[in-house]
Amino acid sequence: MQPSFLLPLIAMSLSLAACATDSPRLGRAPDAQPLVIAHRGASAHRPEHTLAAYQLAIEQGADVIEPDLVITRDGVLVARHENEIGGTTDVARHPEFAHRKTRKEIDGLPVEGWFTEDFTLAELKSLRARERIPANRPANTAFDGQFEIPTLDEVIALVKTHKQKTGQRIAIYPETKHPSYFRQLGLPLEEPLVATLHAAGWRGKQAPVFIQSFEVGNLKRLRGMTDLPLVQLLDNPANAPAANGTPRNKPWDFIASQDPRSYADLATAAGLREIARYADGVGPYKEIVIPRTADNHLGQPGSFVADAHAAGLAIHIWTLRPENPFLPVEFRQGERSSPSTRGDMASEIAAYLNAGVDGFFSDDPLAARAAVKQFSSTR
């Protein structure tokens, strides 16, 4: 007998564990493994948001790969963590683009650099990716300069080719980055995203796609455009305001519309019921599920998982990373002061799986898959 909160989710999509040709599904039955979602690909092993990172994530056992989506001047969706690309590409080494460096306000915050909306796809394709956090991942810098910026179409082609070769269906989990900002520029993300996914043959709750966003309004707009699964992301409610006073604990579209609610409000039982009116799942910052103590140890789970499941929402937390600085104190190992030394991510994963989450984003799919297998073997 399945718990009642999972019944509508099980109808959305099927379990990978049941058959190699099935889709990763949004909710998790008690006898199925949680989803391993490759955060920006295998980003602990390759520069993030590259086809190499996505391919390696699939080889390492990820069920899902995640492309963050921004858009070019000529309206093409590409995979970058942000529309500012100075930190993730070699654009600064291209003298022909030196004049493109500028300063903009993105979601209320000043940002200086080079921006995808000022480049055509052909121009972006002349750039090469580089490691975004080299202090944490120095080995990844060996791959700097090797990989292009991929388009959404190329990410889709990657998973479809894998399906043709192996029979295994890998899901994609696109995030719309700064959707209000891009819509104001006349470069909306929603229409080309839905058109691309539908053109790929993906419709309905069983499609291997989850669309996520930190904003609310664009998810509601997407709900009117597609029946693909939607996931409301929840940022850290404890975020302090930026230096200019802009709140960082609210969806940007709430700030822009002067909606007084924050992520903390959305994370309540009532807020989760409201999310369930337009979304199928929720992607909380991990400490919403299990907060840290004042001395940075893992605390005790609250009611979030029960509240989200009671609302009929699946739960995919973010982000579980292997390096010591990202782990609770008790799971750090080796040289504690080194930003690149890896600790016991498996124990952190086990804690969240014991709390009842249905899946999790991780930068290290290989270690994440091993942790899930270990967890499942003890159940």
N, C-alpha and C positions, 0 to 999 in steps of 0.2 A: 504494500500500500504506500503510495507516494504522499508526502505531506501536502495538504491542500494548497499551500502557497506556491508550490512548484508546478501544479497541474497546468496552468496556462503557459508557463515557461517551457515545459516539456513539449507542449504542442507547437511551440515556435520553431524549434530546430532539434536535431537528433544528437545523440551522444557519439563522440568519436570512438569511445570504447566499444560500442556495439558493432561497428563495421567500418572498415578502412575507407569506404566510399561515403560515409555519412558526414554531415556538417557538424562542426563544433556548435554547441547549443548554448543558449544564454543562461539558463538555470542549471542546477546540478542535482541529479537524483542521488540518494544515499549510496548507491552502488556504482556511481560513475566518478571518474577522477575530475578534479577541478581543472579549469582551463589555464594553461601556461601561455601567457600573452607576451610576445617578444616586444619589449618597449623600444621602439625605434629600430627594431631588428636586434641582432646580437651585439648590442652597443658596448658591452663590456669587452668585446673581442675585435670589433671592426668600427671604423668611424660611422656614426649613426646616420640613419636615413640614406643608406646607399643600397644598391641591389646586392652588393656583396654581404652587407650586414643582414639583409632579409633572407638571402639564400642560406647563409650560415645558420641563422635562427631556425629555419626549416630543418636543416640537417641535424641540428642539435635537439630537435624534438618539440619545438613550439607548436601549439595548436593554432595560434593566431599571430599575425604580424601587424605592427601598428605604424602606418604612415601619418605623420602630422602634415596637414595640407595648407599650403599658401598658394598664391596665384601670380602669374606673370603679367606683364603689361599687355600681352596679346591673349590673355584669358585662358592660359593653360594651368591646370592644377599640378603642382610639383610638391615633392616631399622634403620639407625642411622643418626643423623645430620652431623656427621663427622666420618672419619675413626679412629680418635683418640677417644678412649672410656673411658679415665680416668675420664672425667667430667660427663659422663652419665651412668656409671655402677659402680658396687662395685669391679672392677678388682683389685684395690689397696689393697683390704682386702684378696686377694687370694695369699698366699705365694708361691703357686706352679707356679704363673705367674710373680713373682717379677723380674725374670731375663729377661722377655720380655720387660720391660720398656726400651725405647731407645729414641734417638733423630733423627728426619728425617727432610728433607726439602720437604714441600708440597706446590706446586705452588709458589716456590720462597721464602717461609717463613719457618723459623725454628720452629719445633713443637716437644715437648717432651711429651712422654706418652706411651700408649699402642695402637696398631693399628690393625684394623680388619684383614688386610692382613697377619698378623703374627699368626692368630688363625684359627683353623678349626671351622666349624659350631658346632660340638659337644662341643668344648671348650667354644665357646661363649655362648652356651645354659646353661653352668654351672654358668654364671654370672646373675646378676639381675640389672634392671634399677634403676636409682635414678634421682631425680629432678636436672635439669641442672642449673637453676637460682633460688636457694632457697631464696635469699633475696627478690626477687619479688613475689615468690610463696611459702611462708612457709608452707601453708596447704598441698601442694603436697608432702612434705617430709614425711608425714604420710604413703605414699605408697611406700617409698624407700624399695627396697629389695623384692618386691612382684612379679614383672613382668619380663618375659624373653625378650630377644631381638627377635623380630619377623622376619621371612623370608618374602620375597616378595610373595612366594606361600601361606603363612599363611594369608597375607593381602588380597590376591585375594579370598581365601576361605571364609574369613570373609564377604566380600561384596556379594559373590555368595550365601552364606547361608542366608544373610538378604533378598536377592532377592527371594529365594525360600520360605521363611517364610511370607514375606509381599507383594511381587509383586513390591516393590520399588527398582529401580536400582540406586545404588550409584556408582559414578565414582571414579577412582583413578587417582592420579596426580603425578607419580613418577618423582623425580629429579635425574639425574645422577650427582653424586658428584665427582669432580676431575677426569673427564674421561681421560684426557691426562696422568695424573700421573699413573692411574691404567693400561692404555694400555702399558705404558713403562715398567711396572712390568710384563707384560705378562698376566694380569688379566683384559682384556677389559670388560667394562660394557655393551656395546651396543648389542653384540651378545646374551649373555644370557638373557638380558632384552627383546629383540624382540622375542626370542624363547619362553620365558615364557608367554608373552602376547598373542602370536599367538596360543600357546598350550591351553590357556584358552578360545579360540574361539573368540578372539577380533581382528578384522581386520577392516580397513576402517574408514571413517570419522564419522560414527555413533556409533562406539564403545565407551563404557564409560571409556575412557582413554585419558589423555593428558600427553605427555612426555615433560619435561622441562629441560633446562640446561642454565648455565651461559656462557658456551663455545659455539662457533659457529661451529667449525669443526666437533664436534661429532653430532650436529643436522643435518648437511649436510650428514654425514655418515649414520645417522639413516634414513634420507629421502630416501636414496638409498636402504634401507632394509625393510621399512614398509610404509604403507599409513595411519597409525594412526596419529591423530593430534599432531603437535609439537609446542612448545611454547618457544620462545627466552626470557630468563630472562635478565633484565638490572639492573645492580647494580648502586648504588649511584655514579653519575659522580663526585661528590664533595669529594669523599674519598681521604684522604691524603695518601701519600706513607707510607709504613711500615718503622720501624726503620732502616731496612737495605737498604732502598731506593727502594724496589720493588714496582712498581706502583700497586695501588689497584683499579684504575678506568678503568681497561681494562680487557677483557676476558683473561684468562691465556694463551690460545692457541695463541692469538694475541701477547702477550708478548714473548712467546717462539719462535714464527716465525718472530718476529721483524716487525709485522704489526703495522703501526703507529696509527691506529684508536683506539678510546676509546669508552666507553659506551655513552658518550655524542654525538659522531658521529653517533652511531647506533640509537640514539633517535631523530635525525633530520628527516625531511620528506623524504629526499633521503635515509637515513639509514633504515628507516622503509620500504620503497619500496624494498630495497635490502633484508631485512629480509623476506618479503612476497614471495621471490623467493624459499625459502626452508621451511618456517614455516607458521603456520596457526594463531598463536596468539603471543602476546607479554606480558611479565610479568614484568612491570617496578617497581622499588622501588617507593613507593607512592609519594615521593616528586618530582619525575619527572613530575607527573601529576599536583600536587598542591604543590608548594615549600613553605617552611617556611620562615617567615620574619626574620630579624636579631635578633628580641627579641623573637623568637620561637613561634610566632602565625602562624596560617594557612594563607597563602597568597592567591593569585588569580590564577586560572587555566591558563595555557598557551595553546599552540596549539597542544599539544601532542595527545590528544584524537581525535581531528579532523584529524590530520595527519595519525594516525594509522588506523582509520576507513577508510580513503580515500584509504589507501593501501590494504584494505580488511582484516585487522588484528583485532581480538578480543583483549580486554585489561583486564587482571586480575592483579590487583595491590597487593603488599605485603608491610608490614604485619600490620594489624590493631589489636592492643593489648589493653586490658582494663586498665592496670596499669598506674598511673599518669606519671611516667618517660618517657613513650612511646608516650604520647599524647601532642598535642599542648597546650600551656599554658592556653588558654581560656576554655579548656575542662577538666582541672584537678579539682578534688574535694577533700573535706575533708582535711586530713593531707598532705599538699603538700610535706613535706620532707620525708614522708614514701615511700620506694620503692615498697611497696606492696598494698598501698591504690588504689582503683579503681576509675576511673573518668567516664566522659561522652563519652564513645566510640561511642555511637549511633549517636551523633552529628557529629563526625568525619566521620563515615560511610556515613551519609546523605550528607555531603559535597562532598565526592567522587562519590556517586551515582548521585548527581546533575551534576557533571562534565561529566558524561556519561560513566563511566567504566562498563564493562560487568560482572564483578565478582571481588571478593576480597578474599585474604587469611586472616584468623583471627584465633587467639589462643582461642577465646571464641565463639564457634558456637551458643551456646544458646542465648547469648546477640546479636550476629550478626543476627540470624534469627529474633529475635524480632525487631531489628532495620530495617531490610528489610521489614517486615510486616508493621511497622509504616510508613516507607517511601512510600511504595506502596499504603497505604490507603489514602495518601494525594495527589496522582497524579491525 
